[in-house]
Amino acid sequence: MRRRDFFSMLPVAAAAAAPPQRPNVLVFLADDLGWHDVGFHGSEIRTPNIDRLAQQGVRFERAYSFPVCSPTRSGLMTGRSPMRLGTGYTVIRPWSSYGIPLTERFLPQAFHDAGYQTAITGKWHLGHARRAFFPNARGFDHAYGHLNGALDYFTHERDGGLDWNRNGKSVREEGYTTYLLGDEACRFVKNRDKARPFFLYVPFNAPHAPLEAPRDLLDQYANITDPNRRAYAAMTTAMDQMVGRVLSTLDDEKITQETLVLFFSDNGGPVNLGATNTPLRGAKGTCFEGGIRVPAVMRFPGLQPGSVSRQVMTMMDYFPTLTAAAGIPEGPHQPFDGENLWPAISKGKTVARRDLFFSVQSGNTADNYAALTPEWKLVRILPAKGEPKNLLFRIEEDPSETTDLSAQHPQVVATLAARIDDWRKLHPADGVRDVGAPPGYKAPPLWSEAALEN
């Protein structure tokens, strides 16, 4: 499609117009979306609305998250390394009393303090044991959705307890979770104070397990014989439909050209549960590219439609980058580990990062770590017993991580291994580690009301 033809399809003609002052910011976050599970990466799963964003915006081919949920969400909200926050190794489990430290400033707080309306419709997963950890206490004027992960899509329960709330009060509603979250996001946009910009965060729980989808969407993928893949595809399409509904609401409200839209996944896809990360190696829960390199797109006036960026972006970069794009102060935040990449993105350039990107995932028998430079990636596996194993890749040339060069470059391995060891020391003593449920664990009947006031 020629560029002038594409522009004629936009809801507002001047796609190359200058960015608006104090734009709206809309962030979609998918849950467990595989690298190959979007149409613009060649998937058989139908994602026309996410593809629309890619066609109208910039596609980031080197966007990185952590291997699982809570670490990525904490990095997004604070601009800081999950290792510092105590969430580096694993997710916040239902029986955990942990939450992101209250000394941390969250991204919605920066927008709120700049006069924005702020809302979340979706999965939180950053602390549920105290109300001080809830979204309404971390900068969101309006909050709707669930506190834990792995929610039942139809009953809205986690471990038998209702985990569905509006502004911290449990609500019983019928409907498929993904559809309810999309509907709420649309209501927020329609009912907003039109005199003020908004920051809207829509973290879907789709297509995370449990693998549950509406019958009509399952029927659309009747040709897929693997039941996990079939359900995963249907769940992904349901999410895409809701992305489309929200984007159409922007069109209806005539604010498409006033809104920055970001879409990405919180980690790579779980291949044992229907996802695909082809051609990347690994899956959710690993530090190989299939676990941490994720689909990501950004749409905003002034960005080249249909362009592809090789800029290394991490989930920690979005706080400084989005506030810079909106032209608002970051506020009194803790020192960022992420970087403001808006000057590079807005000019279509690629710049070197000032520091490495580190990642980790804890396992039963070993922890695996990664350190990423512009040229190299070290995957370092530290078993509970035995010697470490190092795998070194020239990651730009070898994104599938097929050729281990550790034997040829021992000094590179030694340098990156030492940096990983230093990074490991950032984890606080009370941080989350992956332990099982305590004896006698039972979910509360109402998750929101079970939280402590102080």
Backbone torsions as a table, in degrees:
resi	resn	phi	psi	omega
1	MET	NA	126.8	178.8
2	ARG	-70.0	154.6	-173.1
3	ARG	-60.4	-41.3	-177.7
4	ARG	-66.6	-30.3	176.8
5	ASP	-68.0	-40.0	-179.9
6	PHE	-64.1	-44.5	-179.3
7	PHE	-59.7	-33.1	-178.3
8	SER	-66.9	-16.9	-179.7
9	MET	-88.8	-13.8	-177.1
10	LEU	-69.2	147.2	-178.7
11	PRO	-64.7	-28.9	173.6
12	VAL	-124.7	132.3	-164.4
13	ALA	-65.2	-43.6	-166.2
14	ALA	-80.4	74.2	-177.3
15	ALA	-67.8	-23.5	-179.6
16	ALA	-93.7	12.2	-178.9
17	ALA	-64.4	160.2	178.3
18	ALA	-65.2	147.0	178.2
19	PRO	-58.5	142.7	-179.3
20	PRO	-72.5	158.4	171.9
21	GLN	-75.3	139.1	179.4
22	ARG	46.9	62.3	-179.0
23	PRO	-72.0	159.4	167.2
24	ASN	-69.9	153.3	176.9
25	VAL	-129.7	125.1	-178.6
26	LEU	-123.5	120.4	-179.1
27	VAL	-116.1	117.2	171.4
28	PHE	-97.7	132.7	175.6
29	LEU	-124.8	118.9	174.2
30	ALA	-84.3	159.0	-177.5
31	ASP	-119.2	107.8	179.1
32	ASP	74.0	30.8	179.2
33	LEU	-82.0	122.5	-178.4
34	GLY	-72.3	156.3	-179.5
35	TRP	-56.4	-39.5	-175.0
36	HIS	-95.0	9.0	-172.5
37	ASP	-99.5	29.3	172.8
38	VAL	-129.5	151.5	-177.0
39	GLY	-59.1	-37.8	-176.1
40	PHE	-72.1	-7.5	170.8
41	HIS	-106.3	12.7	172.1
42	GLY	92.7	14.9	-177.3
43	SER	-73.1	153.1	170.7
44	GLU	-79.6	-11.0	175.2
45	ILE	-72.1	133.9	-176.4
46	ARG	-85.4	114.5	178.9
47	THR	-132.2	60.7	-173.7
48	PRO	-63.8	-30.1	-176.8
49	ASN	-79.1	-38.6	172.9
50	ILE	-66.0	-38.3	176.3
51	ASP	-62.7	-36.3	177.2
52	ARG	-59.5	-42.6	177.0
53	LEU	-60.8	-42.2	179.7
54	ALA	-64.5	-37.3	178.8
55	GLN	-69.7	-32.2	-175.8
56	GLN	-97.0	-3.0	-176.9
57	GLY	-138.2	-152.0	-178.4
58	VAL	-106.7	132.4	177.3
59	ARG	-101.1	123.4	180.0
60	PHE	-95.2	116.4	-178.0
61	GLU	-91.9	-3.2	175.5
62	ARG	-132.8	56.1	176.0
63	ALA	-97.0	134.6	-174.5
64	TYR	-122.8	139.0	170.3
65	SER	-122.4	-176.6	172.6
66	PHE	-87.2	169.1	-174.5
67	PRO	-71.7	-15.4	-179.7
68	VAL	-141.9	179.3	-163.8
69	CYS	-64.2	-69.4	-170.4
70	SER	-56.0	-41.5	178.2
71	PRO	-57.1	-45.8	179.9
72	THR	-63.3	-44.1	-178.0
73	ARG	-65.1	-36.8	178.6
74	SER	-69.3	-37.9	176.6
75	GLY	-66.4	-39.7	176.4
76	LEU	-61.2	-46.3	-174.3
77	MET	-72.7	-25.7	-173.8
78	THR	-115.3	-18.3	-173.9
79	GLY	73.9	14.9	-174.1
80	ARG	-125.2	159.9	-176.9
81	SER	-66.0	131.3	175.5
82	PRO	-56.6	-25.9	178.2
83	MET	-62.6	-39.5	176.6
84	ARG	-66.0	-31.5	-171.5
85	LEU	-86.3	-4.7	-179.2
86	GLY	85.0	8.1	-179.4
87	THR	-116.4	16.1	-175.7
88	GLY	-64.0	-35.4	-169.7
89	TYR	-89.3	-28.4	-173.1
90	THR	-164.1	-178.1	-179.7
91	VAL	-85.3	164.1	173.9
92	ILE	-81.5	112.1	-176.1
93	ARG	-77.2	159.9	-179.8
94	PRO	-56.9	-32.6	-178.1
95	TRP	-88.5	2.7	-178.0
96	SER	-85.8	141.4	174.9
97	SER	-92.8	5.2	-173.3
98	TYR	-78.5	150.2	172.0
99	GLY	-150.1	162.5	179.0
100	ILE	-61.4	129.2	-175.7
101	PRO	-49.0	140.6	-176.2
102	LEU	-72.2	-8.9	174.6
103	THR	-76.4	-10.7	-178.3
104	GLU	-85.1	138.8	175.9
105	ARG	-93.5	131.5	-177.0
106	PHE	-96.6	153.9	179.4
107	LEU	-52.9	-46.5	179.7
108	PRO	-64.0	-24.6	176.4
109	GLN	-65.1	-38.0	178.0
110	ALA	-63.6	-43.0	178.8
111	PHE	-70.0	-40.1	178.9
112	HIS	-60.4	-45.8	-178.6
113	ASP	-67.0	-19.8	177.0
114	ALA	-90.2	7.4	176.2
115	GLY	95.2	8.4	179.8
116	TYR	-80.8	150.2	164.1
117	GLN	-80.5	137.0	-175.7
118	THR	-127.0	139.4	-178.7
119	ALA	-151.3	148.3	170.9
120	ILE	-125.3	134.1	171.6
121	THR	-128.9	99.5	-180.0
122	GLY	154.6	-152.5	-173.8
123	LYS	-85.9	132.6	-177.8
124	TRP	-95.7	-73.5	173.9
125	HIS	64.6	31.4	179.5
126	LEU	-125.5	18.5	178.0
127	GLY	130.6	129.2	-177.1
128	HIS	-135.7	-7.9	-173.3
129	ALA	-76.1	-25.3	179.2
130	ARG	-127.5	145.1	179.9
131	ARG	-67.5	-22.0	176.3
132	ALA	-66.1	-16.7	177.0
133	PHE	-90.3	-8.7	-174.6
134	PHE	-70.0	158.2	179.5
135	PRO	-56.0	-39.4	-178.6
136	ASN	-64.4	-21.1	178.1
137	ALA	-92.4	-3.8	-176.0
138	ARG	-118.1	25.3	171.7
139	GLY	112.0	-3.5	-179.1
140	PHE	-96.2	124.9	174.6
141	ASP	-68.2	-37.5	-176.7
142	HIS	-130.5	134.0	-179.3
143	ALA	-136.9	133.6	-178.6
144	TYR	-146.8	133.9	177.9
145	GLY	139.2	-136.9	-174.3
146	HIS	-136.8	155.6	-174.0
147	LEU	-91.1	-35.2	-177.9
148	ASN	-98.9	176.6	172.1
149	GLY	-98.0	-178.6	175.4
150	ALA	53.3	46.7	-178.4
151	LEU	-79.8	142.6	171.5
152	ASP	-67.4	129.1	-172.3
153	TYR	-72.7	-18.3	-176.7
154	PHE	-110.5	-37.4	179.1
155	THR	-90.9	-18.8	-178.5
156	HIS	63.1	34.5	179.8
157	GLU	-111.3	149.9	168.2
158	ARG	-123.2	120.2	-178.5
159	ASP	56.3	32.4	177.1
160	GLY	89.6	-5.4	177.7
161	GLY	-106.5	140.3	-178.9
162	LEU	-66.6	121.1	178.9
163	ASP	-122.2	66.6	-178.9
164	TRP	-145.4	121.0	-173.0
165	ASN	-145.0	157.3	170.6
166	ARG	-123.9	115.5	-179.2
167	ASN	53.0	43.3	173.5
168	GLY	83.5	3.9	178.1
169	LYS	-116.8	126.5	-177.3
170	SER	-60.6	140.1	176.9
171	VAL	-133.6	139.1	175.6
172	ARG	-101.5	118.4	-177.9
173	GLU	-135.8	145.4	174.1
174	GLU	-89.7	148.3	176.6
175	GLY	134.7	161.6	178.8
176	TYR	-78.6	129.2	-172.0
177	THR	-49.3	-49.5	-176.6
178	THR	-58.6	-41.7	179.9
179	TYR	-67.9	-40.6	179.8
180	LEU	-62.0	-40.4	-179.6
181	LEU	-66.7	-41.1	177.4
182	GLY	-64.7	-41.5	178.6
183	ASP	-61.0	-43.1	-178.9
184	GLU	-65.5	-39.5	178.1
185	ALA	-62.2	-41.1	178.2
186	CYS	-64.8	-40.7	178.4
187	ARG	-61.9	-41.2	179.4
188	PHE	-60.2	-45.2	-178.8
189	VAL	-64.2	-43.6	-177.8
190	LYS	-67.8	-36.7	-173.8
191	ASN	-97.1	8.9	-177.0
192	ARG	-64.6	164.4	168.7
193	ASP	-76.6	108.2	-172.9
194	LYS	-71.1	-6.5	177.4
195	ALA	-86.2	-7.2	-176.6
196	ARG	-129.5	146.6	175.6
197	PRO	-73.9	168.3	-179.1
198	PHE	-132.5	155.8	168.4
199	PHE	-118.2	116.6	-176.8
200	LEU	-122.1	124.1	-178.9
201	TYR	-113.0	120.0	-176.7
202	VAL	-120.7	83.2	178.6
203	PRO	-89.6	96.6	178.6
204	PHE	-64.8	153.0	168.9
205	ASN	-90.0	-4.3	178.8
206	ALA	-86.5	148.1	-2.5
207	PRO	-96.9	38.8	177.7
208	HIS	-62.0	147.9	174.1
209	ALA	-62.0	153.8	9.4
210	PRO	-72.3	146.7	-175.5
211	LEU	-80.1	92.3	-176.4
212	GLU	-134.4	130.4	-176.4
213	ALA	-143.9	154.6	175.1
214	PRO	-61.3	145.1	-176.1
215	ARG	-58.0	-41.1	-176.5
216	ASP	-63.5	-33.8	178.5
217	LEU	-76.6	-36.2	173.9
218	LEU	-59.4	-39.7	179.8
219	ASP	-64.9	-31.2	178.5
220	GLN	-65.3	-23.2	-179.7
221	TYR	-112.1	34.2	-179.6
222	ALA	-61.8	-21.7	179.4
223	ASN	-73.3	-15.2	178.7
224	ILE	-86.9	118.2	-174.3
225	THR	-84.2	-28.9	178.1
226	ASP	-71.5	119.7	-174.5
227	PRO	-64.4	-33.8	177.9
228	ASN	-66.7	-46.5	-179.9
229	ARG	-63.8	-39.4	-179.6
230	ARG	-62.5	-47.2	179.8
231	ALA	-66.3	-41.5	179.5
232	TYR	-60.6	-43.0	178.6
233	ALA	-62.3	-44.5	179.9
234	ALA	-63.6	-40.7	179.2
235	MET	-65.3	-38.0	178.4
236	THR	-67.0	-41.0	177.4
237	THR	-65.1	-37.6	176.3
238	ALA	-60.0	-43.7	177.5
239	MET	-62.5	-44.2	179.7
240	ASP	-60.6	-39.2	178.1
241	GLN	-59.8	-40.4	179.9
242	MET	-72.2	-34.8	171.4
243	VAL	-57.5	-44.4	178.9
244	GLY	-62.5	-39.4	179.1
245	ARG	-62.5	-42.7	-179.3
246	VAL	-68.4	-42.0	177.8
247	LEU	-62.8	-38.4	177.5
248	SER	-66.1	-32.6	176.6
249	THR	-66.3	-38.5	173.7
250	LEU	-59.6	-42.5	178.5
251	ASP	-61.8	-47.0	-178.2
252	ASP	-61.6	-36.7	-179.8
253	GLU	-82.7	-2.4	178.8
254	LYS	59.7	42.7	179.4
255	ILE	-126.2	15.2	179.2
256	THR	-58.2	-42.7	-177.7
257	GLN	-78.1	-2.4	178.5
258	GLU	-109.6	11.8	-170.8
259	THR	-129.9	124.5	169.8
260	LEU	-83.6	129.5	-179.8
261	VAL	-119.6	128.9	176.3
262	LEU	-122.1	136.0	175.2
263	PHE	-132.8	132.0	171.9
264	PHE	-159.0	174.4	-179.5
265	SER	-108.1	151.4	-177.0
266	ASP	-77.8	-17.2	174.9
267	ASN	-170.2	178.2	177.1
268	GLY	-72.0	176.3	-174.5
269	GLY	-85.2	144.2	175.0
270	PRO	-81.2	104.8	-173.1
271	VAL	-67.4	-23.9	177.5
272	ASN	-75.8	-8.6	-179.9
273	LEU	-121.2	29.4	170.1
274	GLY	101.7	-7.3	-177.0
275	ALA	-83.4	162.6	172.6
276	THR	-134.0	140.0	178.0
277	ASN	-120.7	15.3	-179.3
278	THR	-50.3	133.2	4.7
279	PRO	-96.4	17.4	-175.6
280	LEU	-78.7	150.6	178.4
281	ARG	-84.2	142.8	172.7
282	GLY	87.9	-173.6	-173.3
283	ALA	-155.2	179.4	173.4
284	LYS	-45.8	138.1	178.5
285	GLY	90.6	0.6	175.3
286	THR	-122.4	164.9	176.4
287	CYS	-97.3	7.4	169.3
288	PHE	-71.2	166.9	-173.1
289	GLU	-58.7	-33.0	178.3
290	GLY	-65.0	-16.9	177.6
291	GLY	-94.4	-24.4	-171.4
292	ILE	-127.3	-17.4	176.2
293	ARG	-89.5	126.0	-168.0
294	VAL	-129.3	154.6	172.3
295	PRO	-62.3	136.5	-179.4
296	ALA	-154.1	136.2	177.2
297	VAL	-142.0	153.2	176.1
298	MET	-136.5	134.5	176.5
299	ARG	-122.6	131.1	-179.3
300	PHE	-165.6	141.7	176.8
301	PRO	-54.6	136.3	-178.0
302	GLY	99.5	-22.2	175.6
303	LEU	-82.7	144.1	-176.3
304	GLN	-70.5	115.8	179.5
305	PRO	-60.2	137.6	176.7
306	GLY	74.1	10.9	-178.1
307	SER	-83.6	159.0	-179.7
308	VAL	-123.1	126.3	-178.4
309	SER	-108.4	138.7	172.7
310	ARG	-99.4	12.4	177.9
311	GLN	-62.5	130.2	174.5
312	VAL	-74.2	114.1	-180.0
313	MET	-116.9	140.7	175.0
314	THR	-123.5	162.0	-179.1
315	MET	-63.1	-19.4	178.2
316	MET	-78.6	-15.6	-178.5
317	ASP	-80.4	-17.9	-170.6
318	TYR	-69.2	-33.6	178.3
319	PHE	-59.4	-60.6	-179.5
320	PRO	-65.7	-30.2	-177.8
321	THR	-73.3	-44.1	-178.7
322	LEU	-68.9	-40.0	178.1
323	THR	-65.4	-36.3	176.9
324	ALA	-66.5	-42.0	179.1
325	ALA	-62.4	-35.6	-180.0
326	ALA	-82.9	-10.8	179.7
327	GLY	70.4	33.7	-179.6
328	ILE	-115.9	158.0	178.3
329	PRO	-68.1	146.7	174.7
330	GLU	-73.8	-26.5	-178.5
331	GLY	83.0	-177.8	-174.3
332	PRO	-78.4	67.2	-177.0
333	HIS	-83.5	161.6	168.7
334	GLN	-69.0	158.5	-178.0
335	PRO	-55.1	126.9	-179.2
336	PHE	-70.7	144.6	163.6
337	ASP	-94.3	-24.3	174.2
338	GLY	-79.0	171.6	-175.5
339	GLU	-127.5	150.8	173.9
340	ASN	-79.4	104.1	-179.6
341	LEU	-101.7	8.7	-179.3
342	TRP	-60.6	-41.3	178.0
343	PRO	-56.8	-38.8	178.7
344	ALA	-72.8	-46.9	-177.8
345	ILE	-61.9	-44.4	-175.8
346	SER	-66.5	-22.4	178.9
347	LYS	-102.9	3.4	180.0
348	GLY	68.9	28.7	-177.3
349	LYS	-107.6	167.4	174.4
350	THR	-121.8	128.9	-178.7
351	VAL	-123.4	154.8	177.1
352	ALA	-74.8	142.6	176.5
353	ARG	-76.9	153.1	-179.4
354	ARG	-80.3	-16.0	-178.3
355	ASP	-147.2	173.2	179.4
356	LEU	-74.6	162.0	167.6
357	PHE	-107.9	128.1	-179.8
358	PHE	-112.6	150.9	176.1
359	SER	-147.4	159.5	-179.5
360	VAL	-154.3	150.2	168.3
361	GLN	-143.0	129.5	-178.5
362	SER	-83.4	144.3	176.8
363	GLY	-131.8	173.3	-178.7
364	ASN	-68.9	-34.6	-177.1
365	THR	-114.0	-11.4	-178.2
366	ALA	-161.6	152.8	168.8
367	ASP	-104.1	136.3	175.9
368	ASN	-116.3	136.7	-174.5
369	TYR	-121.9	159.7	173.5
370	ALA	-139.9	143.8	171.3
371	ALA	-128.3	130.0	-171.4
372	LEU	-122.5	124.3	172.0
373	THR	-112.3	175.7	176.2
374	PRO	-57.3	-31.5	-176.5
375	GLU	-104.1	-39.4	-168.9
376	TRP	-114.3	155.1	167.7
377	LYS	-137.1	125.4	174.9
378	LEU	-106.5	125.6	168.8
379	VAL	-104.6	118.9	-174.4
380	ARG	-118.7	118.2	-177.6
381	ILE	-103.5	119.1	-178.3
382	LEU	-110.5	101.2	-179.2
383	PRO	-76.4	157.5	176.0
384	ALA	-62.1	-32.1	176.8
385	LYS	-133.3	141.4	177.9
386	GLY	100.6	-176.4	-175.0
387	GLU	-86.3	149.4	175.6
388	PRO	-63.2	154.2	174.2
389	LYS	-120.1	131.4	-178.3
390	ASN	-116.8	135.5	175.3
391	LEU	-126.3	124.3	-175.8
392	LEU	-118.4	131.8	-177.5
393	PHE	-132.4	145.4	165.4
394	ARG	-83.7	94.8	-161.2
395	ILE	-71.5	-30.4	178.3
396	GLU	-69.5	-37.6	179.8
397	GLU	-82.6	-25.0	-171.7
398	ASP	-132.7	64.9	-177.6
399	PRO	-65.9	-19.9	177.6
400	SER	-83.9	-2.1	175.3
401	GLU	52.1	56.7	-177.6
402	THR	-98.3	-22.9	-172.8
403	THR	-118.5	107.8	179.2
404	ASP	-81.3	120.7	-177.7
405	LEU	-109.2	16.9	-175.1
406	SER	-62.3	-37.4	-178.6
407	ALA	-68.1	-31.1	-178.7
408	GLN	-81.5	-19.9	-175.3
409	HIS	-133.2	65.5	-176.7
410	PRO	-63.4	-30.8	-179.4
411	GLN	-70.4	-37.1	175.6
412	VAL	-62.4	-43.7	178.4
413	VAL	-60.0	-46.7	-178.0
414	ALA	-62.0	-42.0	-179.0
415	THR	-65.2	-46.9	-178.0
416	LEU	-71.1	-34.9	177.2
417	ALA	-63.3	-39.2	177.7
418	ALA	-65.4	-38.2	178.0
419	ARG	-65.5	-39.2	176.9
420	ILE	-62.2	-42.9	179.2
421	ASP	-60.3	-40.6	176.8
422	ASP	-64.0	-41.8	-178.8
423	TRP	-64.8	-37.5	179.5
424	ARG	-58.8	-30.5	-177.3
425	LYS	-69.9	-12.0	-179.7
426	LEU	-73.5	-18.0	-174.4
427	HIS	-68.0	124.0	-179.2
428	PRO	-69.9	154.9	-176.3
429	ALA	-60.6	-31.8	-178.3
430	ASP	-95.5	12.3	-179.3
431	GLY	-66.9	167.6	-174.0
432	VAL	-79.1	132.5	168.4
433	ARG	-125.0	159.3	-171.3
434	ASP	-83.3	91.1	176.0
435	VAL	-116.5	156.6	-177.5
436	GLY	-75.1	174.0	179.4
437	ALA	-63.4	141.8	179.1
438	PRO	-69.4	158.6	178.2
439	PRO	-57.1	135.0	178.0
440	GLY	80.2	8.2	-179.7
441	TYR	-58.2	134.7	174.9
442	LYS	-146.2	132.0	180.0
443	ALA	-67.3	146.2	175.0
444	PRO	-70.6	155.1	179.0
445	PRO	-64.2	-31.5	178.2
446	LEU	-131.5	111.4	-174.4
447	TRP	-63.8	-43.8	-175.7
448	SER	-64.2	-43.5	-177.3
449	GLU	-73.3	-17.2	179.9
450	ALA	-77.7	-13.8	-178.0
451	ALA	-69.8	145.8	177.8
452	LEU	-75.2	146.0	178.4
453	GLU	-72.0	-33.1	-177.1
454	ASN	-128.1	NA	NA
